[in-house]
Amino acid sequence: PSAVGTGTQVINATTAGSNVTLSFATPANSGMAGINVIAYGATGDGSTVDSDAINHSTDGAIKASEGSSQASGNERIIFPAGIYILNDIDDFDGASHSYWLEGAGMGATTLKQRAGQDVLINADGARMLVFRNMTIDGNSLESAMLRANAPYIFIDNVEFTNCSAAIKITGAPKVVAITNCRFADMEQNGDG
C-alpha cells in the first residue's frame, strides 16, 4: 500500500492488478485538527457571506504548510457545522499545495452558493484536492458547483444539490475517486 496525504490525514491506495482501492485514514484522536474557518472570521450562520473568510483560511493553510514536507504539512481546512454562504472560492490553486476541505457531515456542514454567482469552488492546479463530509448547495446554479484540476482528486461523503452540474474535472488527473456521494435536485441546463 502507498499513502498520499498531509499530517494525520492520509489516503491509502492499495493495488491488486489493475484495481485500486482507496481509503481515508484519520486517527481517532485527531478530531477536527487543521485550519478552522471560524478562526478566520466565517460565521456559518446561513445569512452572512463567508467567502472572504474562507479565502483567508486558504491563505492560512498555505502559510501553515510552507516549508513542510508533504508528510508533515497541515493543509486541512475545517468547516464546523453550519451553512456557509459563498460568492465563490477560487484560492485553491498552486501546484505545490494540497487542499483538504473537511465538514462535519452531509447536512451538518453546507457550502451554499450565493444567488447569481458563476461557480462555487474553482480549484485549479493544486497538487491534491480532497472534499469530505459536507453538502454543497448550488442554489440553482446553472454551471458546475465544483471545478477541479489536480493530479489527485478525492471526493467522499459529499452531497451535491440544487444545480445543473455538480463536478467538472479538467486536465489529466492521475487519480479521481468519488465515493459515498449523493446527488439531489439536479437540473439539466436549468430546465428540470
ZIHUKA-V967146 format. One record per residue. N is the residue number from 1. SS is DSSP state (A for helix, B for strand, O for the rest). BURIAL is 1 if it has 9 or more other C-alpha atoms within 8 Angstrom, else 0. Layout:
# ZIHUKA-V967146
n->N ss->SS burial->BURIAL
n->N ss->SS burial->BURIAL
This chain:
# ZIHUKA-V967146
n->1 ss->O burial->0
n->2 ss->B burial->0
n->3 ss->B burial->0
n->4 ss->B burial->0
n->5 ss->B burial->1
n->6 ss->B burial->1
n->7 ss->O burial->1
n->8 ss->O burial->0
n->9 ss->B burial->1
n->10 ss->B burial->1
n->11 ss->B burial->1
n->12 ss->B burial->1
n->13 ss->B burial->1
n->14 ss->B burial->1
n->15 ss->B burial->1
n->16 ss->B burial->0
n->17 ss->O burial->0
n->18 ss->O burial->0
n->19 ss->B burial->0
n->20 ss->B burial->0
n->21 ss->B burial->0
n->22 ss->B burial->1
n->23 ss->B burial->0
n->24 ss->B burial->0
n->25 ss->B burial->0
n->26 ss->B burial->0
n->27 ss->O burial->0
n->28 ss->A burial->0
n->29 ss->A burial->0
n->30 ss->A burial->0
n->31 ss->O burial->0
n->32 ss->O burial->0
n->33 ss->O burial->0
n->34 ss->O burial->1
n->35 ss->B burial->1
n->36 ss->B burial->1
n->37 ss->A burial->1
n->38 ss->A burial->1
n->39 ss->A burial->0
n->40 ss->A burial->1
n->41 ss->O burial->0
n->42 ss->O burial->1
n->43 ss->O burial->1
n->44 ss->O burial->1
n->45 ss->B burial->0
n->46 ss->B burial->0
n->47 ss->B burial->0
n->48 ss->B burial->1
n->49 ss->B burial->1
n->50 ss->O burial->1
n->51 ss->A burial->1
n->52 ss->A burial->0
n->53 ss->A burial->1
n->54 ss->A burial->1
n->55 ss->A burial->1
n->56 ss->A burial->1
n->57 ss->A burial->1
n->58 ss->A burial->1
n->59 ss->A burial->1
n->60 ss->A burial->1
n->61 ss->A burial->1
n->62 ss->A burial->1
n->63 ss->A burial->0
n->64 ss->A burial->1
n->65 ss->A burial->1
n->66 ss->O burial->0
n->67 ss->O burial->0
n->68 ss->O burial->0
n->69 ss->O burial->0
n->70 ss->O burial->0
n->71 ss->O burial->0
n->72 ss->O burial->1
n->73 ss->O burial->1
n->74 ss->O burial->1
n->75 ss->O burial->1
n->76 ss->B burial->1
n->77 ss->B burial->1
n->78 ss->B burial->1
n->79 ss->O burial->1
n->80 ss->O burial->1
n->81 ss->O burial->1
n->82 ss->B burial->1
n->83 ss->B burial->1
n->84 ss->B burial->1
n->85 ss->B burial->1
n->86 ss->B burial->1
n->87 ss->O burial->1
n->88 ss->O burial->1
n->89 ss->B burial->1
n->90 ss->B burial->1
n->91 ss->B burial->1
n->92 ss->B burial->1
n->93 ss->B burial->1
n->94 ss->O burial->1
n->95 ss->O burial->0
n->96 ss->O burial->0
n->97 ss->O burial->1
n->98 ss->B burial->1
n->99 ss->B burial->1
n->100 ss->B burial->1
n->101 ss->B burial->1
n->102 ss->B burial->1
n->103 ss->O burial->1
n->104 ss->O burial->1
n->105 ss->O burial->1
n->106 ss->O burial->1
n->107 ss->O burial->0
n->108 ss->O burial->1
n->109 ss->B burial->1
n->110 ss->B burial->1
n->111 ss->B burial->1
n->112 ss->B burial->1
n->113 ss->B burial->1
n->114 ss->O burial->1
n->115 ss->O burial->0
n->116 ss->O burial->0
n->117 ss->O burial->1
n->118 ss->O burial->0
n->119 ss->O burial->1
n->120 ss->O burial->1
n->121 ss->B burial->1
n->122 ss->B burial->1
n->123 ss->B burial->1
n->124 ss->B burial->1
n->125 ss->B burial->1
n->126 ss->B burial->1
n->127 ss->B burial->1
n->128 ss->B burial->1
n->129 ss->B burial->1
n->130 ss->B burial->1
n->131 ss->B burial->1
n->132 ss->B burial->1
n->133 ss->B burial->1
n->134 ss->B burial->1
n->135 ss->B burial->1
n->136 ss->B burial->1
n->137 ss->B burial->1
n->138 ss->B burial->1
n->139 ss->B burial->1
n->140 ss->B burial->1
n->141 ss->B burial->1
n->142 ss->B burial->1
n->143 ss->B burial->1
n->144 ss->B burial->1
n->145 ss->B burial->1
n->146 ss->B burial->1
n->147 ss->B burial->1
n->148 ss->B burial->1
n->149 ss->B burial->1
n->150 ss->B burial->1
n->151 ss->B burial->1
n->152 ss->B burial->1
n->153 ss->B burial->1
n->154 ss->B burial->1
n->155 ss->B burial->1
n->156 ss->B burial->1
n->157 ss->B burial->1
n->158 ss->B burial->1
n->159 ss->B burial->1
n->160 ss->B burial->1
n->161 ss->B burial->1
n->162 ss->B burial->1
n->163 ss->B burial->1
n->164 ss->B burial->1
n->165 ss->B burial->1
n->166 ss->B burial->1
n->167 ss->B burial->1
n->168 ss->B burial->1
n->169 ss->B burial->0
n->170 ss->O burial->0
n->171 ss->O burial->0
n->172 ss->O burial->0
n->173 ss->O burial->1
n->174 ss->O burial->0
n->175 ss->B burial->0
n->176 ss->B burial->0
n->177 ss->B burial->1
n->178 ss->B burial->0
n->179 ss->B burial->0
n->180 ss->O burial->0
n->181 ss->O burial->1
n->182 ss->B burial->0
n->183 ss->B burial->1
n->184 ss->B burial->0
n->185 ss->B burial->0
n->186 ss->B burial->1
n->187 ss->O burial->1
n->188 ss->A burial->0
n->189 ss->A burial->0
n->190 ss->A burial->1
n->191 ss->O burial->0
n->192 ss->O burial->0
